[in-house]
Amino acid sequence: MKPIEAINDFVVKFANVNGSGSASANELFARAFLRMGVPVSPRNIFPSNIQGLPTWYEVRVTERGWLGRRGGVDLMVAMNPQTWNQDLAEIEPGGYL
């Protein structure tokens, strides 16, 4: 399988447990790209605010400035065992875990 080759046009998704402190780290990740001058479109995806339930944070990095989401994930940071299989299924062929 050929790895994805993209420059300033990819989707990174973090799968976490709500209440783990990941929100701050997620925001810092998106801000790092913004400070480098690369537009990002971050989205927090959480079905509930209850501590311990799954939460996701998706960042679309695109130099074209697209604001909407797109299908698939190029780089998945899967930190939640409860959603592991679901998270792996979202990775594009040639993507990274």
Beta strands, then each sheet from edge to edge (+ up, - down):
strand 1: 9-17
strand 2: 40-45
strand 3: 54-62
strand 4: 73-78
strand 5: 91-96
sheet 1: 2+ 3- 1+ 4+ 5+
end
